Amino acid sequence: MFNEERQLNNPIRWGMVGGGRGSEIGHAHRAAARRDGFFQLVAGTFDLDPERGREFGSNLGVAPERCYSDYAAMFAAEAALEDGLQAVSIATPNGTHYAISKAALEAGLHVVCEKPLAFTVTECEELNQLAISKNRVFGVMYGYSGYPMLHQAREMVKRGDLGTIRVVNMQFAHGFHNTAVEENSPGAKWRMNPEISGPTYVLGDIGTHCWQMAEMITGLEPDELCCMRQSFIPSRAPLEDNAHVMLKFKGGAVGTLWASAVNAGSMHQQKIRIVGEKASIEWWDEHPNQLKYEIQGQPAQLLDRGMNYLYSDDPGVCARIGGGHAEGFFESWANLYHRFGLAMDAAERNDRETLAGLWYPGADDGISGVRLLECCVESADNGSRWVCF
């Protein structure tokens, strides 16, 4: 059960770039960060329109003079304050992540960034090295990875319940963009603009979520992949709204990844199935409190979050309420911000031992996701040939 008595001596002074009025994810960041009292929102650059951003921030309780017109001004002004920012979350379109993350790290701030971290692996690795040199926590918001049952799955693989892993099937295939919705949706439109979104659409927007889950749960190292991608709405080209990826992992396991925004009639269909020599497990984000466990020759089992037969008692990601009560998206994000907060506090105290024992989605996850995208584009644009990861 969640330990609400664990507190930081002082909440982390935290700000945001982006996430203003109308943002799809801004509220999720704020609700998660404030959930356990680890973060205090003290500043922000919430909007491209300074006046609108100032009004929005003031409505959230941020002092008007600490609602800034741009992130560079915020980092400079906050650095001069005795009670200035310690950390920032970046909730802006993809094309801005690299520049804002770099500026934040150079200003000595801990960073939580939306994925992708950048458009290229080279830029991601540069950011990672900068974070290391500054002794700053660099988190990546793979928001689903805070669900407790994914960590149960990870522990089951680690303990050998499945035996040697043979097959990993991943998918995130919704149907909400099966028509040209971007004509009337600014939030969809930028995701389909290569200058803002980057070299992919669905692979980067949703495919990397289940990819990160697969790496987190299995620990498998990818070896080669081949990819085919389509733009079923022609105006979206060269960005794909549907893609299939085949993967070979080191050691002999294989996998598939299906990312789609044109799976008509589907909600999310974000699933991951891991097949071992003895048993299989499967998780579906529309039913996140359950993990299907199937041992060959035995009836299928449905494991439920919060029950005492589960393995994981990890204090950073655990049940916040007893089994049978539903936990969802906001709890998953809060679990991750809980981990980010513990890590940032440890970094501030130079507590290397605590940092070494904490898992959170970080720069390595971000680098792997961008590497996946680079390889998929290279493969798909060259006749779906196999490429080394």
C-alpha positions in Angstrom: 0.0 0.0 0.0 1.1 3.6 -0.7 3.1 5.2 2.1 1.7 8.8 2.4 4.0 9.5 5.4 7.0 9.7 3.0 7.6 13.4 2.5 10.4 15.6 1.3 11.8 18.1 3.8 11.0 20.8 1.3 8.8 20.5 -1.8 10.7 20.9 -5.0 10.1 24.4 -6.5 8.8 23.5 -9.9 7.7 25.3 -13.1 6.2 24.5 -16.5 6.9 25.4 -20.1 3.7 24.9 -22.0 0.7 23.1 -20.7 -1.5 26.2 -20.7 -5.2 26.6 -21.3 -6.6 24.0 -23.6 -3.5 21.8 -23.3 -4.2 18.0 -23.6 -1.6 17.1 -21.0 -0.9 20.2 -18.9 -3.5 19.3 -16.2 -2.1 15.7 -16.1 1.4 17.0 -15.3 0.1 19.4 -12.6 -2.3 17.0 -11.0 0.4 14.3 -10.8 3.2 16.6 -9.6 1.0 18.0 -6.8 -0.6 14.7 -5.8 1.9 13.7 -3.0 3.1 17.2 -2.1 6.6 16.7 -3.6 6.3 19.6 -6.0 5.1 23.2 -5.6 4.2 25.1 -8.8 5.9 28.5 -8.5 6.5 29.7 -12.1 5.7 29.0 -15.6 5.7 30.0 -19.3 2.3 28.6 -20.0 1.4 30.1 -23.4 2.9 31.7 -26.5 0.6 34.6 -25.7 2.2 36.2 -22.6 -1.0 37.9 -21.4 -3.1 34.7 -21.8 -0.3 32.7 -20.0 -0.2 35.2 -17.2 -3.9 35.1 -16.7 -3.9 31.3 -16.8 -1.0 31.0 -14.3 -2.6 33.5 -11.9 -5.7 31.4 -12.0 -3.6 28.4 -10.9 -2.2 30.4 -8.0 1.2 31.4 -9.5 2.3 34.9 -8.8 1.7 37.1 -11.9 5.4 38.3 -11.9 6.5 34.7 -12.2 4.4 33.9 -15.2 6.9 34.6 -18.0 6.7 35.5 -21.7 9.2 32.9 -22.7 11.3 30.1 -21.2 14.7 31.9 -21.6 13.4 34.8 -19.6 12.0 32.5 -17.0 15.2 30.5 -16.5 17.3 33.8 -16.3 14.9 35.5 -13.8 14.4 32.4 -11.6 18.2 31.8 -11.4 18.5 35.2 -9.7 15.9 34.4 -7.0 16.8 32.9 -3.7 13.6 30.7 -4.0 13.9 30.2 -7.7 13.1 27.1 -9.7 14.7 23.8 -9.1 12.9 21.8 -11.7 10.8 22.3 -14.9 8.4 20.2 -16.9 8.3 20.6 -20.7 4.8 20.1 -22.2 5.3 21.7 -25.6 5.2 20.4 -29.2 8.0 18.0 -30.2 10.1 20.4 -32.2 10.8 22.5 -29.1 11.9 19.8 -26.7 15.6 19.8 -27.5 16.2 23.5 -27.2 14.1 24.0 -24.0 15.6 20.9 -22.3 19.1 22.1 -23.2 18.5 25.6 -21.8 16.9 24.2 -18.6 19.8 21.8 -18.0 22.3 24.6 -18.6 20.4 26.7 -16.1 20.9 23.9 -13.5 17.4 22.7 -13.5 16.0 19.1 -13.2 13.9 18.3 -16.2 10.8 16.2 -16.9 10.2 16.3 -20.7 7.5 15.0 -22.9 8.7 12.5 -25.5 10.4 12.6 -27.9 13.4 14.3 -26.3 14.6 15.5 -29.7 14.5 14.6 -33.4 17.8 12.8 -33.5 19.7 10.3 -31.3 22.7 12.6 -31.4 20.7 15.5 -29.8 19.3 13.1 -27.2 22.7 11.8 -26.2 24.0 15.4 -26.0 21.1 16.2 -23.5 21.9 13.1 -21.5 25.6 14.0 -21.2 24.6 17.5 -20.1 22.3 16.2 -17.4 25.0 13.9 -16.1 27.6 16.7 -16.1 25.2 18.9 -14.1 24.1 16.1 -11.8 20.5 16.8 -12.8 17.6 14.4 -13.1 16.3 14.1 -16.6 13.0 12.4 -16.7 10.9 11.5 -19.8 7.1 11.4 -19.4 6.2 7.9 -20.5 3.1 8.3 -18.5 1.8 4.7 -18.7 4.9 3.2 -17.1 3.6 4.2 -13.7 0.9 1.6 -13.7 1.6 -1.0 -10.9 0.7 -4.0 -13.0 3.4 -3.2 -15.5 5.9 -3.4 -12.7 4.3 -6.7 -11.6 5.0 -7.9 -15.2 8.6 -6.7 -15.0 9.1 -8.6 -11.8 7.5 -11.8 -13.2 9.9 -11.7 -16.1 12.9 -11.1 -13.9 11.9 -14.0 -11.6 11.6 -16.4 -14.5 7.9 -17.1 -14.3 7.7 -17.0 -18.1 10.9 -18.7 -18.8 13.0 -17.5 -21.7 11.2 -14.7 -23.6 10.4 -15.7 -27.2 7.8 -13.2 -28.6 6.8 -9.6 -27.7 3.7 -8.2 -29.4 3.1 -4.5 -29.0 0.3 -2.3 -30.3 -1.2 1.2 -29.8 -3.9 1.5 -32.4 -6.7 3.9 -31.9 -9.3 5.1 -34.5 -9.7 8.8 -33.6 -7.9 10.1 -36.7 -9.4 7.8 -39.3 -10.5 11.0 -41.1 -8.7 14.3 -41.7 -9.6 15.6 -38.2 -6.5 17.9 -38.3 -8.5 20.3 -40.5 -10.4 21.4 -37.4 -8.1 20.3 -34.6 -4.9 22.4 -33.8 -3.8 19.6 -31.4 -3.9 17.1 -34.2 -2.6 19.4 -36.9 0.8 20.0 -35.4 1.3 16.3 -34.8 1.1 15.8 -38.6 3.5 18.6 -39.5 7.0 17.3 -40.0 8.6 20.6 -38.9 6.9 20.4 -35.5 6.3 16.7 -35.0 9.5 15.3 -36.5 10.0 12.5 -39.0 7.1 10.4 -37.8 3.5 10.7 -36.6 2.0 7.6 -35.0 5.3 5.8 -34.4 6.6 8.8 -32.3 3.3 9.9 -30.8 2.0 6.5 -29.6 4.2 3.7 -30.8 7.1 4.6 -28.5 4.8 4.2 -25.5 4.5 0.4 -25.9 8.1 0.2 -27.1 9.2 1.7 -23.7 7.0 -0.8 -21.9 8.5 -3.7 -23.7 12.1 -2.6 -22.8 11.1 -1.9 -19.2 9.4 -5.2 -18.7 11.6 -7.6 -20.6 15.1 -6.0 -20.6 15.5 -7.4 -24.1 18.0 -5.6 -26.4 16.9 -5.0 -29.9 19.1 -6.1 -32.8 17.4 -5.4 -36.1 14.0 -4.2 -37.4 12.1 -3.6 -40.5 9.2 -1.2 -40.9 6.4 -0.4 -43.3 4.3 2.7 -42.9 1.4 4.3 -44.6 -0.4 7.6 -44.9 -4.0 6.5 -45.4 -5.1 10.2 -45.3 -2.9 11.3 -48.2 -2.5 14.9 -46.9 -0.5 13.5 -44.0 2.3 12.3 -46.1 5.2 12.0 -45.6 4.1 11.3 -42.0 2.4 8.0 -41.3 -0.9 7.3 -39.7 -0.3 3.6 -39.6 2.8 1.5 -39.2 3.9 -2.1 -38.7 7.3 -3.0 -37.3 9.0 -6.4 -37.1 11.8 -6.8 -34.6 14.6 -9.2 -33.8 16.1 -9.1 -30.3 19.6 -10.2 -29.2 19.3 -13.7 -27.9 16.7 -14.9 -30.4 13.4 -13.3 -29.3 11.2 -11.6 -31.9 8.5 -9.0 -31.8 6.0 -6.9 -33.6 4.7 -3.3 -33.1 1.6 -1.9 -34.6 1.0 1.8 -34.3 -2.1 3.4 -35.8 -4.5 6.3 -35.7 -6.9 4.9 -38.3 -8.0 1.7 -36.5 -11.6 2.7 -37.0 -13.9 2.1 -34.0 -11.1 1.5 -31.6 -10.4 3.5 -28.4 -6.8 2.9 -27.5 -6.0 -0.8 -28.1 -2.7 -0.3 -26.4 -1.6 -3.8 -25.5 1.6 -5.6 -24.8 1.8 -9.4 -24.8 5.0 -11.2 -23.7 5.3 -14.9 -24.6 7.9 -17.0 -22.8 8.7 -20.7 -23.0 6.5 -21.5 -20.0 3.8 -18.8 -19.9 2.6 -15.5 -21.3 1.4 -12.2 -19.8 -0.7 -9.5 -21.4 -1.6 -6.0 -20.3 -4.2 -3.6 -21.9 -4.3 0.0 -20.9 -8.1 0.2 -21.0 -8.1 -2.4 -18.2 -4.9 -1.3 -16.4 -5.6 -2.9 -13.0 -5.4 -6.4 -14.4 -2.6 -8.5 -15.8 -3.5 -11.7 -17.7 -1.2 -14.6 -16.8 -1.5 -17.7 -18.9 0.6 -20.8 -18.0 0.7 -23.5 -20.6 -1.7 -26.4 -19.6 -3.5 -24.4 -16.9 -6.5 -22.1 -16.8 -5.8 -18.5 -17.5 -5.4 -16.2 -14.5 -6.3 -12.6 -14.1 -4.1 -10.9 -11.6 -5.5 -7.8 -9.9 -3.7 -4.7 -8.7 -3.5 -4.2 -4.9 -3.6 -7.9 -4.0 -1.2 -9.5 -1.6 -0.3 -12.3 -4.0 1.6 -9.8 -6.2 5.4 -9.5 -6.1 6.0 -5.8 -6.3 6.2 -3.8 -3.0 8.3 -1.1 -4.7 7.5 2.1 -2.7 7.9 4.3 -5.8 5.2 2.6 -7.9 2.5 0.8 -5.9 -1.2 0.6 -5.2 -2.6 3.8 -3.8 -5.8 2.0 -2.7 -6.8 -1.5 -2.0 -7.6 -4.1 -4.6 -11.0 -4.0 -6.3 -11.0 -0.2 -6.5 -10.0 1.2 -9.9 -6.8 3.2 -10.3 -6.1 4.9 -13.6 -4.2 7.4 -15.7 -3.7 10.1 -13.0 -2.4 7.6 -10.5 0.1 6.3 -13.0 1.4 9.8 -13.7 1.4 10.6 -9.9 3.5 7.4 -9.4 6.1 8.7 -11.9 6.2 12.2 -10.4 6.6 10.5 -7.0 9.7 8.8 -8.4 11.0 12.0 -10.1 10.6 13.8 -6.8 12.5 11.2 -4.9 15.3 11.3 -7.5 15.5 15.1 -7.6 15.6 15.3 -3.8 18.4 12.7 -3.8 20.3 14.6 -6.5 20.0 17.8 -4.5 21.6 16.0 -1.5 24.1 14.2 -3.7 22.7 10.9 -2.4 24.2 8.6 -5.0 23.0 5.5 -3.3 19.4 6.4 -3.4 19.6 7.6 -7.0 21.2 4.3 -8.0 18.3 2.4 -6.6 15.5 4.4 -8.1 13.9 3.5 -11.4 12.1 6.2 -13.5 11.7 6.7 -17.2 14.8 8.7 -18.0 17.2 9.8 -20.8 18.0 6.2 -21.8 14.4 5.5 -22.4 14.1 8.7 -24.4 17.2 7.8 -26.5 15.9 4.3 -27.2 12.6 5.8 -28.4 14.2 8.2 -30.8 16.6 5.5 -32.0 13.5 3.3 -32.8 12.0 6.2 -34.9 15.3 6.8 -36.8 15.5 3.1 -37.6 11.9 2.8 -38.6 12.1 5.8 -41.0 15.3 4.4 -42.5 13.7 1.0 -43.0 10.4 2.2 -44.4 11.9 4.8 -46.7 14.2 2.1 -48.2 11.7 -0.6 -49.2 11.1 -1.9 -45.6 14.6 -3.4 -45.5 16.1 -4.7 -42.3 18.3 -2.2 -40.4 20.5 -2.6 -37.4 19.1 -0.9 -34.3 
